[in-house]
Amino acid sequence: MRKSGSVLAAVAVTLGFILVSTAVPAQAAAVRIMALGDSITGSPGCWRAMLWERLREAGHTDVDFVGTLPPQGCGIAHDGDNEGHGGALVTSVADQNQLPGWLSATRPDIVMMHFGTNDVWSNRPTATILAAYGKLVDQMRADNPDMKLLVAQIIPMNPGSCGECGQRVSALNAAIPGWAAAKSTARSPVVVVDQWTGFSTAADTYDGVHPNAAGDQKMAGRWFPALTALLGAGPTTSPTPTVSPTPTPTVTPPAGDCAAAYRTVNQWPGGFQGEVTVKNTGTVPRSGWTAGWDFADRRISQSWNATVTQAGSAVTAGNAAWNGSLAPGATTTFGFVASGNGSPAPAVSCTTG
């Protein structure tokens, strides 16, 4: 009996070893990402294909684009599931409680939302659109308390049938950062992605509304850094040992080495949208910048991507917390809405820290 017990014990140990040694470690679930919006997102929404391609190239193979709608081509192999409903208004989606069904069917961890173009076209007030945004966020958090949202300042629009749409988009986009800051929480952040600045309805759309190939590239490029920040660093290889370099003296940057270019983006009766691009023209990195110009008979009412103040006709713009550092040759752009006429263009001075 003792011998038999020893044999059984040995068999049990052997089986236990086999079971343990052949067990396959559980793989982490893919991060589920929903692209939510209208035809700019889904018909065909080729920026999603370009974004998918960039994510794969960066090593983010653990993502799953989700949605109840299938892909619509684009000529790039990608995960095309999405929630881009052509012709949809975000206010209607909120009023009709359509989102909860889409969420329960797809269970996203992250939502990328570019929504509101048709609302602007339909002359829905900015406050009404933001209220719809808020309701959708509440529904997202009810489905997933840890939901992370990337919300776009939507691309500009200039359809032939809507001369006021440019101003309405400007008003909506100017209000989005404040809304997002009030709605964001540490557990469920709301991050604004600027899809508007530097996007041209003439060069980047095929009809004044929907992005062409150049516009799709721009949109993918704006989503990519914001999305990868939420995803975290991609897979990395083991570091190669390096020899510590000999310390080099710190070079104090010379004064100046900064250029600023102004342009009027949109013009409407009684007001306009302008933007200024700041460039580090020097050979060393800069840690801050300030631009200034004179605006006689014009008054700035809204701004983004910079801290803008106006005293009389003198305008001063300083970098935001996230765009002050500029490598040699690098640029950053900020924008504003003002009363009056966009012309003539002012001469803009620029200094860096």
C-alpha positions in Angstrom: 0.0 0.0 0.0 2.8 2.4 0.8 4.5 1.6 -2.5 1.3 2.1 -4.4 0.8 5.4 -2.6 4.2 6.5 -3.7 3.5 5.6 -7.3 0.2 7.5 -7.3 1.9 10.5 -5.7 4.6 10.4 -8.4 1.9 10.2 -11.1 0.1 13.2 -9.6 3.2 15.3 -9.5 4.0 14.4 -13.1 0.5 15.3 -14.2 0.6 18.5 -12.3 3.9 19.3 -14.0 2.4 18.6 -17.4 -0.6 20.8 -16.7 1.4 23.7 -15.4 4.1 23.5 -18.0 1.6 23.3 -20.9 -0.6 26.1 -19.7 -0.8 29.1 -22.1 -0.6 32.5 -20.5 -3.7 34.6 -21.0 -3.3 37.4 -23.5 -4.4 40.9 -22.7 -7.6 41.8 -24.4 -7.4 44.2 -27.3 -8.3 47.8 -26.7 -11.7 48.4 -28.3 -11.9 51.7 -30.1 -15.1 53.2 -31.6 -15.1 56.0 -34.2 -18.3 57.9 -33.7 -19.8 60.5 -36.0 -21.4 61.1 -39.4 -20.3 60.6 -43.0 -17.0 62.3 -42.3 -16.3 59.3 -40.1 -18.1 56.5 -42.0 -18.7 57.3 -45.6 -16.1 56.1 -46.3 -14.0 57.8 -43.5 -10.7 56.8 -45.0 -8.9 58.6 -42.2 -9.7 55.6 -40.1 -7.9 53.3 -42.5 -4.8 55.6 -42.4 -5.0 55.8 -38.6 -5.2 52.0 -38.4 -2.1 51.7 -40.7 -0.1 54.2 -38.6 -1.1 52.3 -35.3 0.2 49.0 -36.8 3.4 50.6 -38.0 4.0 52.0 -34.5 3.5 48.5 -32.9 0.0 48.9 -31.7 -1.3 45.6 -32.8 -3.5 45.1 -29.7 -6.4 47.4 -30.9 -9.8 46.5 -32.2 -11.8 49.1 -34.1 -15.5 48.4 -33.2 -18.9 49.6 -34.5 -22.2 48.3 -35.8 -21.4 49.5 -39.3 -19.1 47.7 -41.8 -16.1 49.2 -43.6 -16.6 50.9 -47.0 -13.4 50.3 -48.8 -10.6 52.9 -49.0 -8.0 50.6 -50.6 -6.1 50.1 -47.4 -6.4 46.8 -45.4 -7.8 47.8 -42.0 -10.3 47.0 -39.3 -13.1 49.1 -40.7 -15.9 48.6 -38.1 -17.2 52.0 -37.2 -20.1 54.1 -35.9 -20.1 56.8 -38.6 -23.7 57.3 -39.7 -24.1 59.4 -42.8 -26.4 62.4 -42.4 -26.7 62.0 -38.6 -27.0 64.9 -36.2 -25.5 64.5 -32.8 -28.5 66.2 -31.3 -30.8 63.6 -32.9 -28.7 60.7 -31.8 -28.8 62.1 -28.2 -32.6 62.9 -28.4 -33.4 59.4 -29.7 -31.1 57.6 -27.3 -29.4 55.7 -30.2 -26.0 55.4 -28.6 -26.7 53.0 -25.8 -27.6 50.2 -28.3 -24.4 50.8 -30.2 -22.4 50.7 -27.0 -24.0 47.5 -25.7 -23.3 45.8 -29.1 -19.6 46.8 -29.2 -18.3 47.6 -25.7 -15.7 50.2 -26.5 -12.9 51.3 -24.2 -12.1 54.5 -26.1 -14.4 56.6 -28.3 -13.1 59.0 -31.0 -15.9 61.4 -31.7 -16.1 63.9 -34.7 -19.7 64.9 -34.6 -21.7 68.0 -35.2 -21.2 68.9 -38.9 -24.8 68.2 -39.8 -26.0 70.1 -36.7 -24.1 73.1 -37.7 -25.5 72.8 -41.2 -29.0 72.6 -39.7 -28.3 75.7 -37.6 -28.5 73.9 -34.2 -27.2 76.3 -31.5 -23.8 75.6 -30.0 -25.3 75.2 -26.6 -27.7 72.5 -27.9 -24.8 70.6 -29.6 -22.7 70.7 -26.4 -25.7 69.5 -24.4 -26.0 66.5 -26.8 -22.3 65.9 -26.4 -22.8 65.8 -22.6 -25.7 63.3 -22.8 -23.6 61.0 -25.0 -20.7 61.1 -22.5 -23.1 60.2 -19.7 -24.4 57.3 -21.7 -20.8 56.2 -22.4 -19.9 56.2 -18.7 -23.1 54.3 -17.9 -21.9 51.6 -20.2 -18.2 51.8 -19.1 -17.3 54.0 -16.1 -13.7 54.0 -17.4 -14.5 55.3 -20.8 -12.0 57.5 -22.4 -13.2 60.0 -25.0 -11.3 61.9 -27.7 -13.6 64.7 -29.0 -12.7 66.6 -32.1 -12.9 70.3 -32.8 -14.5 69.5 -36.1 -13.0 70.2 -39.5 -14.1 73.5 -41.1 -16.9 73.5 -43.7 -17.8 75.8 -46.6 -20.7 74.3 -48.5 -22.1 76.4 -51.3 -25.6 76.2 -49.7 -24.5 77.5 -46.3 -22.7 80.8 -46.1 -22.9 81.0 -42.3 -21.6 77.5 -41.7 -18.0 78.6 -41.3 -18.9 81.0 -38.5 -21.0 78.4 -36.8 -18.2 75.8 -36.9 -15.9 78.5 -35.4 -18.3 79.1 -32.6 -18.7 75.4 -31.8 -15.0 74.7 -31.9 -14.2 77.6 -29.6 -16.7 76.3 -27.0 -15.5 72.7 -27.0 -12.4 73.0 -24.9 -14.3 74.6 -22.0 -17.0 72.0 -22.2 -14.5 69.2 -22.2 -12.6 70.6 -19.2 -15.8 70.7 -17.2 -16.9 67.2 -18.3 -13.5 65.4 -17.9 -12.7 63.3 -14.9 -9.5 61.5 -13.8 -11.2 58.2 -14.3 -12.9 59.0 -17.5 -11.0 61.8 -19.3 -12.3 63.9 -22.2 -9.5 65.0 -24.4 -9.9 67.6 -27.2 -8.3 66.9 -30.5 -7.9 69.9 -32.8 -9.0 68.8 -36.3 -9.7 72.3 -37.3 -6.6 74.4 -37.2 -4.6 74.2 -40.4 -7.4 72.3 -42.3 -8.4 74.0 -45.5 -11.8 73.5 -47.1 -10.2 74.4 -50.5 -7.2 72.1 -50.3 -8.4 69.3 -47.9 -12.0 68.6 -49.0 -13.6 67.6 -52.3 -16.9 69.5 -51.7 -16.2 72.0 -48.9 -17.3 69.5 -46.3 -15.9 66.0 -46.7 -12.1 65.3 -46.6 -10.2 64.3 -49.7 -7.1 62.2 -49.5 -5.0 65.1 -48.2 -7.7 65.8 -45.6 -7.9 62.2 -44.5 -4.1 62.2 -43.9 -4.4 65.4 -41.8 -7.2 63.9 -39.7 -5.3 60.6 -39.1 -2.3 62.6 -38.2 -4.3 64.6 -35.6 -5.9 61.6 -34.0 -2.7 59.5 -33.9 -0.8 61.3 -31.1 -3.9 61.7 -28.9 -4.9 58.1 -29.3 -1.5 56.6 -28.7 -1.2 58.7 -25.6 -4.2 56.9 -24.2 -2.9 53.5 -25.5 0.5 54.0 -23.9 3.8 53.0 -25.4 3.7 50.3 -28.0 5.8 47.1 -27.9 9.6 47.8 -27.6 12.6 45.7 -28.2 15.3 45.1 -25.6 17.5 48.2 -25.3 21.0 48.1 -26.8 23.7 48.9 -24.2 25.1 52.3 -24.9 28.2 54.2 -23.7 27.4 57.4 -21.9 28.5 60.3 -24.1 30.9 63.0 -22.9 28.8 65.9 -21.5 28.7 68.9 -23.7 28.5 72.5 -22.6 25.0 74.0 -22.4 24.4 76.5 -25.1 22.3 79.5 -24.2 19.9 80.2 -27.1 20.3 83.6 -28.7 17.4 86.0 -28.6 15.0 86.1 -31.5 15.1 83.2 -34.0 11.3 83.2 -34.3 8.9 84.0 -37.2 5.1 84.3 -37.2 2.8 84.2 -40.2 -0.8 85.4 -40.1 -3.7 84.4 -42.3 -7.5 84.9 -42.5 -9.2 81.5 -42.6 -12.8 82.4 -42.9 -14.7 85.7 -43.3 -18.4 86.5 -42.8 -20.4 89.7 -42.3 -19.2 91.4 -39.2 -16.5 88.9 -38.2 -13.8 86.5 -39.3 -11.5 83.6 -38.2 -7.8 84.1 -38.2 -4.8 82.0 -37.3 -1.1 82.6 -36.7 1.7 80.1 -37.2 4.8 80.4 -35.0 8.1 78.9 -36.2 11.4 78.4 -34.5 13.8 79.6 -37.2 16.9 79.1 -35.0 19.2 76.2 -34.5 18.4 75.3 -30.8 15.1 74.2 -29.2 12.9 76.9 -27.6 10.8 76.5 -24.4 8.2 79.3 -25.0 7.0 81.9 -27.4 5.0 85.1 -27.6 3.4 86.8 -30.6 2.1 90.3 -30.9 0.3 92.5 -33.4 -2.0 95.5 -33.8 -5.7 95.1 -34.4 -7.2 98.5 -35.1 -11.0 98.4 -35.3 -11.0 94.6 -34.6 -11.8 92.8 -31.4 -10.9 89.2 -30.5 -13.7 87.3 -28.8 -12.5 83.7 -28.8 -9.1 81.9 -29.1 -7.6 78.5 -28.9 -4.1 76.9 -28.6 -2.7 80.1 -27.1 -3.4 82.6 -24.3 -4.6 85.7 -26.1 -5.1 89.1 -24.6 -6.1 92.4 -26.2 -5.6 95.9 -24.7 -7.0 98.5 -27.0 -5.6 97.6 -30.4 -2.5 95.7 -29.0 -2.9 91.9 -29.1 -0.5 89.5 -27.3 -0.5 85.8 -27.6 1.5 83.4 -25.5 2.0 79.7 -25.9 -0.3 77.1 -24.2 1.2 74.7 -21.7 1.5 71.9 -24.4 2.9 73.8 -27.4 5.6 76.1 -26.0 8.5 73.8 -26.8 9.6 74.1 -30.4 12.5 72.2 -31.9 14.5 73.9 -34.6 12.3 74.4 -37.7 9.2 73.3 -35.8 5.9 75.2 -36.0 2.7 75.5 -34.0 -0.5 77.3 -34.9 -3.2 79.0 -32.8 -6.4 80.6 -33.9 -9.1 83.1 -32.9 -12.5 84.6 -33.8 -12.7 88.4 -34.0 -15.2 91.1 -35.0 -14.5 93.3 -38.0 -12.7 92.5 -41.2 -9.9 90.0 -41.6 -8.1 92.3 -44.0 -5.6 93.9 -44.1 -3.3 91.3 -42.5 -1.3 92.7 -39.6 2.4 92.4 -39.2 3.0 89.9 -36.4 6.1 90.0 -34.2 7.5 87.0 -32.4 9.9 86.3 -29.5 11.0 83.0 -27.9 12.3 82.0 -24.5 
